[in-house]
Amino acid sequence: MKNLQINYLAVLVAAVSTFILGAIWYLSFSGPWMELTGLTEEKISASGGDMSAMIISFITYLLAAYAMALLFKSMNISTLKTGAMTGALIGAFLIGGNIFTNNAYEMKSIGLSVLNAGFSTVSCTAMGAILGAWKKYA
C-alpha cells in the first residue's frame, strides 16, 4: 500500500485556483454583493482599495488548501470524485453553515449568506477536486 504525502505544488495550485475563482465569482456578482453589503466604489476607494483583503484572502486560501490536504491524507482521499465531494461538504456545511450562523447574529441578509456560502461551496469543491486528483504517493 502506498503512503499518501502532501503535494505542496497541488496545495499552491489549489490556493491560486481558489483566488482566481473568487475574483470571477465576486466580479460576476459585484452588483448584488455591493448592494447586500452596503459598499460602494467610493467607500472601497476611500478605504485604500481592496489590496489588503486580497492578500488576506490568498493567505487564508493557502492555509485552507494545506488543511484540506492534511485532512485528505488522513482520510486517504486520492481521487477527483472523492476530493470534490469532500470539498463540497466542507464548503457547504462547515464553512457555509458558519457563514449563515454569523450573518444571522450580525443581522445580515439571507442573500449575502447565500452569495458567500455559495462561493465557499464552489471553491472548496474545486480545491478538493484538485487536491484529490493530484498524485501524491511516496
VMD Tcl script that draws the C-alpha trace (Angstrom):
set ca {
  {0.00 0.00 0.00}
  {1.32 3.39 -0.94}
  {1.59 6.14 1.64}
  {-0.11 9.39 0.72}
  {2.01 12.51 1.06}
  {1.19 16.20 0.91}
  {1.80 17.51 -2.59}
  {2.82 21.12 -1.96}
  {2.53 22.08 -5.61}
  {-1.09 20.86 -5.55}
  {-1.69 22.95 -2.39}
  {-0.31 26.04 -4.14}
  {-2.32 25.40 -7.32}
  {-5.49 24.83 -5.27}
  {-4.96 28.16 -3.45}
  {-4.22 30.09 -6.66}
  {-7.23 28.49 -8.37}
  {-9.46 29.47 -5.47}
  {-8.14 33.02 -5.59}
  {-8.91 33.23 -9.32}
  {-12.31 31.61 -8.81}
  {-13.04 34.20 -6.11}
  {-12.21 37.03 -8.48}
  {-14.53 35.56 -11.11}
  {-17.30 34.88 -8.57}
  {-17.29 38.28 -6.92}
  {-16.79 40.21 -10.17}
  {-19.75 38.31 -11.61}
  {-21.86 39.12 -8.56}
  {-20.32 42.53 -7.76}
  {-23.59 44.44 -8.14}
  {-25.63 42.27 -5.77}
  {-22.67 41.87 -3.41}
  {-22.15 45.64 -3.12}
  {-25.88 46.19 -2.59}
  {-26.08 43.44 0.06}
  {-23.01 44.72 1.93}
  {-23.83 48.41 1.57}
  {-20.46 49.08 -0.03}
  {-19.91 51.44 -2.93}
  {-16.98 52.02 -5.26}
  {-16.36 55.28 -3.38}
  {-16.24 53.57 0.03}
  {-13.86 50.93 -1.30}
  {-11.60 53.54 -2.92}
  {-11.65 55.75 0.18}
  {-10.51 52.81 2.32}
  {-7.44 52.37 0.14}
  {-8.92 49.72 -2.11}
  {-9.03 46.04 -1.52}
  {-5.35 45.07 -1.72}
  {-5.17 44.03 1.94}
  {-8.33 41.95 1.50}
  {-6.75 40.21 -1.48}
  {-3.58 39.44 0.47}
  {-5.58 38.11 3.41}
  {-7.79 36.01 1.14}
  {-4.80 34.44 -0.63}
  {-3.15 33.57 2.69}
  {-6.36 32.01 4.00}
  {-6.83 30.05 0.76}
  {-3.29 28.74 1.08}
  {-3.90 27.71 4.70}
  {-7.25 26.13 3.78}
  {-5.66 24.15 0.93}
  {-2.95 22.89 3.26}
  {-5.51 21.96 5.94}
  {-7.60 20.17 3.33}
  {-4.51 18.32 2.08}
  {-3.77 17.18 5.65}
  {-7.36 16.02 6.04}
  {-7.29 14.21 2.71}
  {-4.04 12.48 3.69}
  {-5.56 11.24 6.93}
  {-8.75 10.14 5.14}
  {-6.79 8.54 2.28}
  {-8.64 10.62 -0.33}
  {-6.89 10.25 -3.65}
  {-9.42 10.75 -6.46}
  {-11.00 13.75 -8.11}
  {-14.50 12.49 -7.26}
  {-13.94 11.90 -3.54}
  {-11.89 15.09 -3.28}
  {-14.61 17.17 -4.93}
  {-17.36 15.57 -2.85}
  {-15.47 16.07 0.41}
  {-14.62 19.65 -0.57}
  {-18.27 20.35 -1.38}
  {-19.37 19.04 2.02}
  {-16.74 21.15 3.78}
  {-17.69 24.26 1.79}
  {-21.45 23.88 2.09}
  {-21.93 22.59 5.60}
  {-18.88 23.61 7.63}
  {-17.96 26.95 6.08}
  {-21.36 27.76 4.60}
  {-23.13 26.87 7.84}
  {-20.76 29.12 9.76}
  {-21.43 31.97 7.32}
  {-25.20 31.61 7.76}
  {-24.86 31.48 11.56}
  {-22.58 34.52 11.80}
  {-24.71 36.52 9.37}
  {-27.87 35.68 11.32}
  {-26.38 37.09 14.54}
  {-24.99 40.09 12.67}
  {-28.44 40.64 11.13}
  {-27.09 40.47 7.58}
  {-29.37 39.49 4.74}
  {-30.02 35.93 3.70}
  {-28.98 36.95 0.19}
  {-25.47 37.80 1.39}
  {-25.30 34.46 3.19}
  {-26.33 32.62 0.03}
  {-23.80 34.54 -2.07}
  {-20.87 33.96 0.29}
  {-21.78 30.37 1.20}
  {-22.23 29.64 -2.49}
  {-18.67 30.74 -3.13}
  {-17.42 28.62 -0.24}
  {-19.16 25.58 -1.68}
  {-17.93 26.11 -5.24}
  {-14.38 27.00 -4.20}
  {-13.98 24.12 -1.74}
  {-15.35 21.71 -4.34}
  {-12.72 22.92 -6.82}
  {-9.98 22.86 -4.19}
  {-10.97 19.35 -3.15}
  {-11.02 18.16 -6.76}
  {-7.50 19.49 -7.34}
  {-6.11 18.04 -4.13}
  {-7.90 14.72 -4.59}
  {-6.88 14.22 -8.20}
  {-3.24 15.28 -7.95}
  {-0.94 12.32 -7.35}
  {0.77 12.30 -4.00}
  {2.43 8.98 -3.33}
  {5.72 8.38 -1.57}
}
mol new
graphics top color blue
foreach p $ca { graphics top sphere $p radius 0.5 }
foreach p [lrange $ca 0 end-1] q [lrange $ca 1 end] { graphics top cylinder $p $q radius 0.2 }
display resetview
